[in-house]
Amino acid sequence: MMKKTPKYTPKTSSSNVAEKALFLINDDYNTFDHVIDCLVAICDHDPIQAEQCAVLVHYKGSCEIAIGKTEDLIPLQEDLSLYGLDVEIL
């Protein structure tokens, strides 16, 4: 009998706290350039990485843009929201 493994296992740090992910959600009002500029300035993405995220969001609906502890992701979420981006911590 084969043992089934769960499809999703949260990543844990050395303090045994599950890491979360910050997702950028597609919208109909932000331009590619605005999204790229925000990802570079706020999330420290390089321009190519930011462009790839913008394209993924456009075609797939969302993209994981950061991983970490909730308390580390909240400031990123707040800053990106201030610039009109739709982001969610999951």
N, C-alpha and C positions, 0 to 999 in steps of 0.2 A: 504494500500500500504506500503510495507516494504522499509525502507530506506537503500540504499546500502552504505557500508563503503569502503573506499579505501583499496586496498590490502597492500599498503606500506605507512606508515606515518613516515617521518623522525623524529628521536628523537631530542628534543630540550633541551638545557640547560637553566639555569635561565636567561642568556643574550639573549635568543631567537635565538641562532645560531644552525643551524642543524648540528648534529653530522654525521661524515662520518665513514666508516669502511675500514680497511686495510686488503686486501685479499692476501693470499699466493696462487700462481698459480702453478699447477703441471708442472714439466719439466722432461726431460729424462737424465739429467746429474748429479744432486745432490743426494747424498746418504741420507738415512733416518737419519743416525748419524749426518751428517753435518747439515741437516735441524733442527733436534732436538737441537743440540748445539747452533745454531744461535738463535732459538726461546727462549732458556733459557737465553743466554747471553744478547741479545738485547731487547727482549720483556718482560723479567722477568717472563716467563712461568715457572711453575714447570716442572720437567722432564716428568711426566705422562701426563700433559696437552699438552706439546710439542709433545710427541709421538702420542697422539690422533689426534692432528692437522695434523701431517705428514701422518698418515694413511688416514684421511679424504681427504686430498689433493690428495693422490695417487689414491684413489678409486672414488672420486667425481669430481676431477679436480681443486677444489679450496676450501679454508676455510677462514673464517673471523678470523683474529688473533689479531686484536685490534680495538677499537672503540674510537672516540674522535674528537676533532676539527682538521681540516685539518692542521693547523700549528703545532699541537702536533704529528700528524702522519707522516709528511714529514721527520723528522729526522730518524724515524724508517725505513721508506721506503728507504731512502738513504743508511743507514747502512746495511740493509738486501741486497740491490742491490749490494753494494760493495763486499759482500760475495757470490755473484752469484745467489741469490734467485730472483725469478720473483714475484714481489709484485705490487699491484695496489690499489689506493685509489678510492673508489666508494661512 
